[in-house]
Amino acid sequence: MNIRLATPADVPAVAKMVRKLCDLHQSWDPARYAFRENIEQMEQSWLTDRAAGPRAVFLVADRQERGPVAFLIGTVEREIRIYKLEEFGFVHDLWVEEDYRNEGLGRQLVMRAIERFEEIGVKQIRLDTAAANEAARKLFASCGFRASVIEMLKENGQ
Ligand SMILES: CC(C)(COP(=O)(O)OP(=O)(O)OC[C@H]1O[C@@H](n2cnc3c(N)ncnc32)[C@H](O)[C@@H]1OP(=O)(O)O)[C@@H](O)C(=O)NCCC(=O)NCCS
C-alpha cells in the first residue's frame, strides 16, 4: 500500500469516501451530523483546495489497480489570540474502505500525518470523534493522542 500526498485527481474518489463517512456519522448522531444533500459537490471544491500548497496534509493510500482506498485530511488552523499557541493542525476526516480495514492502514495514515505536520512546523495536532466512535479513539490513542475537550450538546425544545 502506497501512502502519498493527494492530488486534485484523487478528489472524486475521496469525495465518495467522504459521503460514506458522513452517512456513518449521521447514523450515529443525526442531530450533530445533519449534513446537506449536496455534500459531495460542496466537498469537491474544498478537497481540491486542500490538495494544493506547501502545507497540505491530505494523504491517500492507494492500491495500484483500484486507486485510493483510504484517506486522511488535515489542515493548519489559526488559534484565537488569547492563546500562546498561534496555530495547530486539525485532522478533519479519516476513512479506510471496509475491505482494507484491520491491516494497519488507519494507523499508518495517522502516523504519516503526524510526521507531515512536524515537517511543516506544526507543534500541536487536534481532532474530534463522534461519541460512539470507540474504534477511532483507540486508533488515535495508540498514535499518541489524548482526550482534551469533551463537547456536550442539548437540543432545545426536547
Ligand atoms: C477507524 C478506522 C479508520 C480504522 O482503520 P483501520 O485501518 O482498520 O485501523 P488499523 O488497522 O490501523 O488499527 C489500528 C488500531 O485502531 C484500533 N481499532 C481499529 N479498528 C477498531 C475496531 N473496529 N474496534 C476497536 N479498535 C479498533 C485498534 O486499537 C487498532 O490497533 P490493534 O490492531 O493493535 O488493536 C476505520 O475503521 C474506519 O475508516 N472507520 C470509519 C470511519 C471513521 O470512524 N473514521 C475516524 C473518524 S474521523
The ligand as an SDF file (V2000), in Angstrom:
LIG
                    3D

 48 50  0  0  0  0  0  0  0  0999 V2000
  -11.3210    3.8370   12.3550 C   0  0  0  0  0  0  0  0  0  0  0  0
  -10.6500    3.3400   11.0680 C   0  0  0  0  0  0  0  0  0  0  0  0
  -10.0260    4.5000   10.3220 C   0  0  0  0  0  0  0  0  0  0  0  0
   -9.5450    2.3440   11.4730 C   0  0  0  0  0  0  0  0  0  0  0  0
   -8.8290    1.9640   10.2960 O   0  0  0  0  0  0  0  0  0  0  0  0
   -8.0280    0.5880   10.2120 P   0  0  0  0  0  0  0  0  0  0  0  0
   -7.1180    0.6520    9.0490 O   0  0  0  0  0  0  0  0  0  0  0  0
   -8.9910   -0.5450   10.2630 O   0  0  0  0  0  0  0  0  0  0  0  0
   -7.2190    0.6330   11.5930 O   0  0  0  0  0  0  0  0  0  0  0  0
   -5.8470   -0.1300   11.9300 P   0  0  0  0  0  0  0  0  0  0  0  0
   -5.8600   -1.4890   11.3150 O   0  0  0  0  0  0  0  0  0  0  0  0
   -4.7040    0.7660   11.6070 O   0  0  0  0  0  0  0  0  0  0  0  0
   -5.9850   -0.2780   13.5040 O   0  0  0  0  0  0  0  0  0  0  0  0
   -5.1890    0.4660   14.4040 C   0  0  0  0  0  0  0  0  0  0  0  0
   -5.7880    0.4410   15.8020 C   0  0  0  0  0  0  0  0  0  0  0  0
   -7.0620    1.0630   15.7960 O   0  0  0  0  0  0  0  0  0  0  0  0
   -7.9320    0.4290   16.7280 C   0  0  0  0  0  0  0  0  0  0  0  0
   -9.0790   -0.1200   16.0030 N   0  0  0  0  0  0  0  0  0  0  0  0
   -9.2410   -0.1530   14.6540 C   0  0  0  0  0  0  0  0  0  0  0  0
  -10.4470   -0.6930   14.3510 N   0  0  0  0  0  0  0  0  0  0  0  0
  -11.0410   -0.9870   15.5160 C   0  0  0  0  0  0  0  0  0  0  0  0
  -12.3050   -1.5380   15.8780 C   0  0  0  0  0  0  0  0  0  0  0  0
  -13.2130   -1.9050   14.9690 N   0  0  0  0  0  0  0  0  0  0  0  0
  -12.5940   -1.6680   17.2090 N   0  0  0  0  0  0  0  0  0  0  0  0
  -11.7160   -1.3020   18.1420 C   0  0  0  0  0  0  0  0  0  0  0  0
  -10.4790   -0.7670   17.8620 N   0  0  0  0  0  0  0  0  0  0  0  0
  -10.1670   -0.6150   16.5810 C   0  0  0  0  0  0  0  0  0  0  0  0
   -7.1100   -0.6320   17.4090 C   0  0  0  0  0  0  0  0  0  0  0  0
   -6.5210   -0.0530   18.5550 O   0  0  0  0  0  0  0  0  0  0  0  0
   -6.0610   -0.9400   16.3570 C   0  0  0  0  0  0  0  0  0  0  0  0
   -4.8850   -1.4360   16.9070 O   0  0  0  0  0  0  0  0  0  0  0  0
   -4.6910   -3.0460   17.1070 P   0  0  0  0  0  0  0  0  0  0  0  0
   -4.9390   -3.6700   15.7670 O   0  0  0  0  0  0  0  0  0  0  0  0
   -3.2620   -3.1400   17.5630 O   0  0  0  0  0  0  0  0  0  0  0  0
   -5.7080   -3.4330   18.1290 O   0  0  0  0  0  0  0  0  0  0  0  0
  -11.6660    2.5770   10.1430 C   0  0  0  0  0  0  0  0  0  0  0  0
  -12.3460    1.5950   10.9160 O   0  0  0  0  0  0  0  0  0  0  0  0
  -12.6840    3.4800    9.5140 C   0  0  0  0  0  0  0  0  0  0  0  0
  -12.4800    4.0140    8.4150 O   0  0  0  0  0  0  0  0  0  0  0  0
  -13.8150    3.6780   10.2080 N   0  0  0  0  0  0  0  0  0  0  0  0
  -14.9080    4.5210    9.7150 C   0  0  0  0  0  0  0  0  0  0  0  0
  -14.5350    5.9980    9.6570 C   0  0  0  0  0  0  0  0  0  0  0  0
  -14.0480    6.5380   10.9790 C   0  0  0  0  0  0  0  0  0  0  0  0
  -14.5090    6.1790   12.0510 O   0  0  0  0  0  0  0  0  0  0  0  0
  -13.0730    7.4640   10.8730 N   0  0  0  0  0  0  0  0  0  0  0  0
  -12.4670    8.1040   12.0020 C   0  0  0  0  0  0  0  0  0  0  0  0
  -13.2240    9.2710   12.4700 C   0  0  0  0  0  0  0  0  0  0  0  0
  -12.9610   10.7220   11.5550 S   0  0  0  0  0  0  0  0  0  0  0  0
  1  2  1  0
  2  3  1  0
  2  4  1  0
  2 36  1  0
  4  5  1  0
  5  6  1  0
  6  7  2  0
  6  8  1  0
  6  9  1  0
  9 10  1  0
 10 11  2  0
 10 12  1  0
 10 13  1  0
 13 14  1  0
 14 15  1  0
 15 16  1  0
 15 30  1  0
 16 17  1  0
 17 18  1  0
 17 28  1  0
 18 19  1  0
 18 27  1  0
 19 20  2  0
 20 21  1  0
 21 22  1  0
 21 27  2  0
 22 23  1  0
 22 24  2  0
 24 25  1  0
 25 26  2  0
 26 27  1  0
 28 29  1  0
 28 30  1  0
 30 31  1  0
 31 32  1  0
 32 33  2  0
 32 34  1  0
 32 35  1  0
 36 37  1  0
 36 38  1  0
 38 39  2  0
 38 40  1  0
 40 41  1  0
 41 42  1  0
 42 43  1  0
 43 44  2  0
 43 45  1  0
 45 46  1  0
 46 47  1  0
 47 48  1  0
M  END
$$$$
